[in-house]
Each structure stands twice: as structure tokens, then as C-alpha cells.
Amino acid sequence: MTIGTLIREARKAAGWSQQELAKHAAISQQYLSNIENDHVDVSLRIVLRIAKELDLDLNQLKGD
């Protein structure tokens, strides 16, 4: 699984919309959509921010 897919699954499991997570992570909804669909190379800083908002350990977001 890619990091985008893992983020999407974690977001859905938390019951959050893209808009909610994007707001909490201080990124745009469009950027989050691009991350979840693997259309951008996301920085570690943004991954850490998203992981924090989803209450995830970084190891839970290890992709392929």
C-alpha cells in the first residue's frame, strides 16, 4: 500500500472528511486529495503533521 492509501484509510477510520483533516493539518483539501491519490511526493514534515492529527505513529504510515 502507498502512503496516500494508508492516509486515506486512517482518515476514513477516524471518521474524518478530507476537508476536516486538511483543516486540522493546515493544508488544503486539494493537496490532501493529491496526497491520498499519490499525485504528489509528500514531505516528511506534512506526513508527520497528518500522522499527529490522526493520532498515528509514523510506523503506521509505512508504504511500499
N, C-alpha and C positions, 0 to 999 in steps of 0.2 A: 504494500500500500504506500502511496505517496504521502508526503506531509500534508498536502492540501486535503486529501481524502480523510486523513486522520483528524485534522482540524474540523472538517465538516461534520464528521461522525461525533466528535466530542461536543461540538456546539449543539447539535440536534439532541444528543443525550442529555445535555444540560437544559434543554427546552428553550433555547435562545434563538431568535431570528438572526439573520446576518446583520441587520440594522442594529440590533441590541448589542451584539458582540463588538461590532465595529465602533460603536459609540464608547463602550467601556474600554476598548483597546486604543482609542484615539486614532483610528484610521478610518478611511472612507469605506462605505459599504461596497463600492465598486472594487476597491483594492482587495478587500476581503474576498469578494467573489472571484477575483483573478487568482488569489492565493489558493482558494478551495478548488478551483478548476485547473490548477497548475499552469497558468498562463504567465506567471512571473516567478523570478527567483527571489524568494523572500529572505530578508536578512535575519540573522540570529536575534538581533535586538527586537524585531517585530514578533518573531516566534516566541521569544521569552515573554513579551507583553501579552500575547494571546494566551499562552500557557498559564500565566498568572491569573488572568481573568476567568479562565475555565477551571482553575484550581487543579492544574495538572503538573506533574513532574515532567521535566523536559524529556526524560527517557520514554515517556508515554507517547511522545510525538516523533519517535524514530521512524523514518520512512525507509523505503527500499534503497 
